[in-house]
Amino acid sequence: MTSSTARTRGTYTEDGGRQNIYSIEPPIEVIDQEGNYWQRAELTNGRLAMVGFFAAIFNYTVFGWVIPGIV
């Protein structure tokens, strides 16, 4: 399938004259151009892991459960 006309307004016309309507995608945006996105992601993941570990230890010491509701 090759195009005979240019893509305009989200339509694509084939050589046979058939048209296919597609969505127009928005331009790609860069989240963080400074390069510290991955450093913040690692810190956030580490902190969430520590909170989860603390919750597991707390539940085990106070209630005797590793997972609440399961003995």
N, C-alpha and C positions, 0 to 999 in steps of 0.2 A: 504494500500500500504506500503510494507516494503522494505527496501533496501537489496539487496543481495551482492552488492559490495560497496566499499568505494567511496565517492564523490571525483572525481579528475577532474581537468580542467573544472569545471562547468557542468559536466554531472551527471545524476542520473539514475541508472539502477534499474528497478523494478525486482520482482521475475520472471515475465514472459519474461524478456529479453528486454522489451521496454525501450528506453532511453528518458530522458527529459533533454534538454539543458537549463540552466539558467545562468543568469549573475553572475559573481563573484563580490561580494560587496567589496569595499575598507574597510580597517580597520577604526574603529570609532576613531575620533580625539576629544580630549577635547579642547574646545575653550579657556578657562581660568582656570588654576588650582589654582589661588590665591584666588578665591571666591569673587572678587569684581565685577563680571559681572553684577549681579542684581542691585548693587548700581549704577553703571554707567547707566544701562538701566532706572532706576527710574529717575535719574537726567536728562537724555536725554528726556524722555517722559514729564517730568515737564517743561523743557525749551521749547519744541515744543508746549505744551499747552499754555504757556505764549505768545509765538510768535503768535499763532492763535488767542488768545483772543485780543492781541494788534491790530492785523490786522482787526478784526471785529469792535473794537471800533474806529479805525482810519477811516475805510470806512464809518461807520455811522456818525461820526462827520464831515468829509470832504465832502462826497458825499450824505449822507442821505440814504445810502444803508447798509443793514446788509450783504447781499450777492450781490456781484457786478453784475449789470445787472438786478436785480430784485428789483423793488421799493416797 
